Amino acid sequence: MQASQNWRWVFNPESQQLSIELGDGLVHTCPYKTSKLISMHAMNAAFNLEDAVAFQEMFDVLSSYDHWAPAQILQVSLNHVIFKRFGRPQMPQSWHFQQQTQAPEYPLQKGALVELNSGLTSATFVILNLEGEFAECMLLDKRMELSEIKSLAEFEVVKVLTNRLQASRLLQSASPKNADGSLRQRA
């Protein structure tokens, strides 16, 4: 899938809802509370080049794995662009996650799949951004329990120290594909 110049950002101040109009009657509604976003005002604006590049990079990375349906990849990629463009800066929440003694065997970079372990459960995340020793990561599983009273929902974004990141279990079971769709050999 390719980002289109016809895609539009729409914010409705009455419903306090941000969405992306994809054309042909398709609309992607932002899953984030307005408290997680910068101050919004009535808007109907085109996707810009930076939005399109951010969307395409994430879409291409996630498409290279044999794990998600195209509709799921589209959702994650659109939510990545929403958070990149409109997400409020976050304070790290590393205390929710166990420190790792071994770093993943692959380079930590934007789009890398990683696991975070709360001590109650482990879940799959994708790295959205790296800044020094911190990573912003989006939850790809449906839910993750952080404590008896706190949990994360699918697509929520957390900022953590990189020493909390561990190799994704999905990388052990799914082989990334080459651009032509053939399976890539593991090193």
C-alpha positions as CSV (number, residue, x, y, z in Angstrom):
1,M,0.0,0.0,0.0
2,Q,1.2,3.5,-0.8
3,A,0.3,6.7,1.0
4,S,-1.8,9.0,-1.2
5,Q,-1.8,12.7,-1.8
6,N,-5.6,12.5,-1.3
7,W,-5.4,11.3,2.3
8,R,-6.6,14.0,4.7
9,W,-6.2,14.8,8.4
10,V,-9.6,15.7,10.0
11,F,-10.2,16.9,13.5
12,N,-13.8,17.5,14.7
13,P,-13.8,19.8,17.7
14,E,-17.3,18.9,18.6
15,S,-16.5,15.2,19.0
16,Q,-12.9,15.8,19.9
17,Q,-12.0,13.1,17.3
18,L,-8.9,13.0,15.0
19,S,-9.2,10.8,11.9
20,I,-7.5,10.2,8.6
21,E,-9.8,10.1,5.5
22,L,-8.3,7.6,3.1
23,G,-10.7,8.1,0.2
24,D,-13.4,5.9,-1.1
25,G,-15.3,6.5,2.1
26,L,-12.6,4.8,4.3
27,V,-11.8,6.6,7.5
28,H,-9.2,5.7,10.1
29,T,-10.1,6.9,13.6
30,C,-7.4,7.9,16.0
31,P,-7.2,5.4,18.9
32,Y,-5.6,7.9,21.3
33,K,-7.3,10.1,23.9
34,T,-7.0,13.8,23.2
35,S,-4.9,14.0,26.4
36,K,-2.2,12.0,24.6
37,L,-2.2,14.5,21.6
38,I,-1.0,18.1,21.2
39,S,-3.8,20.7,21.4
40,M,-6.0,20.3,18.4
41,H,-8.3,22.7,16.6
42,A,-10.7,22.2,13.7
43,M,-8.7,20.8,10.8
44,N,-9.0,19.4,7.3
45,A,-5.5,19.2,6.0
46,A,-3.6,17.1,3.4
47,F,-1.1,14.4,4.4
48,N,2.3,16.0,3.8
49,L,5.5,14.4,2.5
50,E,6.9,13.8,5.9
51,D,3.6,12.0,6.9
52,A,3.7,9.9,3.7
53,V,7.4,8.9,4.3
54,A,6.7,7.9,8.0
55,F,3.7,5.9,6.9
56,Q,5.6,4.1,4.1
57,E,8.6,3.3,6.2
58,M,6.6,1.6,8.9
59,F,4.3,-0.1,6.4
60,D,7.2,-1.6,4.5
61,V,9.0,-2.8,7.6
62,L,6.0,-4.6,9.0
63,S,5.1,-6.0,5.6
64,S,8.5,-7.7,5.5
65,Y,7.3,-10.1,8.2
66,D,4.9,-13.0,7.7
67,H,2.8,-12.2,10.8
68,W,0.2,-9.5,10.2
69,A,-2.7,-9.1,7.8
70,P,-2.4,-6.0,5.5
71,A,-5.3,-4.3,7.4
72,Q,-3.4,-4.6,10.7
73,I,-0.2,-3.3,9.1
74,L,-2.2,-0.3,7.7
75,Q,-3.6,0.4,11.2
76,V,-0.2,0.3,12.9
77,S,1.4,2.5,10.2
78,L,-1.4,5.1,10.4
79,N,-1.2,5.2,14.2
80,H,2.5,5.6,13.9
81,V,2.0,8.7,11.8
82,I,-0.7,10.0,14.1
83,F,1.6,9.7,17.1
84,K,4.7,11.1,15.2
85,R,2.8,14.2,14.1
86,F,0.4,14.8,17.0
87,G,1.6,12.8,20.0
88,R,2.6,14.7,23.2
89,P,6.1,14.2,24.4
90,Q,6.2,11.5,27.0
91,M,8.0,10.8,30.2
92,P,9.8,7.4,30.4
93,Q,7.8,4.6,32.0
94,S,10.6,2.2,32.4
95,W,9.7,1.2,35.9
96,H,6.8,-0.9,34.5
97,F,9.2,-3.2,32.7
98,Q,12.0,-5.6,33.7
99,Q,15.5,-4.7,32.9
100,Q,17.2,-7.0,30.4
101,T,20.7,-8.4,30.9
102,Q,21.2,-9.1,27.2
103,A,20.4,-6.8,24.4
104,P,18.6,-8.1,21.3
105,E,21.0,-9.7,18.8
106,Y,19.9,-7.3,16.0
107,P,20.3,-3.5,15.9
108,L,17.8,-1.5,17.7
109,Q,16.3,0.9,15.1
110,K,13.0,2.4,14.1
111,G,10.7,-0.4,13.0
112,A,12.4,-3.1,14.9
113,L,10.2,-5.6,16.8
114,V,11.0,-6.0,20.5
115,E,9.4,-7.4,23.6
116,L,8.8,-5.7,26.9
117,N,8.2,-7.8,30.1
118,S,6.2,-6.3,32.9
119,G,6.8,-9.3,35.2
120,L,3.2,-10.3,34.7
121,T,3.4,-10.8,30.9
122,S,5.5,-10.1,27.9
123,A,4.2,-8.4,24.8
124,T,5.4,-7.4,21.3
125,F,6.1,-3.8,20.5
126,V,7.5,-1.9,17.5
127,I,10.1,0.8,18.0
128,L,8.7,4.1,16.7
129,N,11.6,6.3,17.6
130,L,15.0,6.1,19.3
131,E,16.5,9.1,21.2
132,G,19.8,8.3,23.0
133,E,19.1,5.6,25.6
134,F,15.3,5.9,25.2
135,A,12.8,4.2,22.8
136,E,9.2,5.0,22.0
137,C,7.4,1.7,21.4
138,M,3.9,0.9,20.2
139,L,2.1,-2.2,21.6
140,L,1.2,-4.6,18.8
141,D,-0.6,-7.2,21.0
142,K,-4.2,-6.7,22.0
143,R,-3.4,-6.0,25.7
144,M,-0.6,-6.0,28.2
145,E,-1.0,-6.2,31.9
146,L,1.5,-3.9,33.7
147,S,0.1,-4.5,37.2
148,E,-3.1,-5.7,38.9
149,I,-4.7,-2.3,38.2
150,K,-2.9,-0.9,35.1
151,S,-2.7,-2.2,31.5
152,L,-1.9,-1.1,28.0
153,A,-4.2,-1.5,25.1
154,E,-3.3,-2.2,21.5
155,F,-1.5,0.7,19.8
156,E,-0.6,2.5,23.0
157,V,2.8,4.1,23.0
158,V,5.3,4.0,25.9
159,K,8.7,5.5,26.3
160,V,11.3,3.2,28.0
161,L,15.0,2.9,28.5
162,T,16.5,0.7,25.8
163,N,17.8,-1.7,28.5
164,R,14.2,-2.8,28.9
165,L,14.0,-4.1,25.3
166,Q,14.5,-7.8,24.5
167,A,14.4,-9.8,21.2
168,S,10.9,-10.4,19.9
169,R,9.5,-13.9,20.0
170,L,8.0,-13.2,16.6
171,L,11.4,-13.0,15.0
172,Q,12.1,-16.5,16.1
173,S,8.9,-17.9,14.5
174,A,8.5,-15.6,11.5
175,S,11.0,-15.1,8.7
176,P,11.3,-11.7,7.1
177,K,10.7,-11.5,3.4
178,N,12.8,-9.9,0.7
179,A,11.3,-7.1,-1.4
180,D,10.2,-9.7,-4.0
181,G,8.2,-11.7,-1.4
182,S,10.6,-14.6,-1.1
183,L,11.8,-15.6,2.4
184,R,15.1,-14.0,3.5
185,Q,17.7,-16.4,4.9
186,R,18.6,-16.0,8.5
187,A,22.2,-15.3,9.5
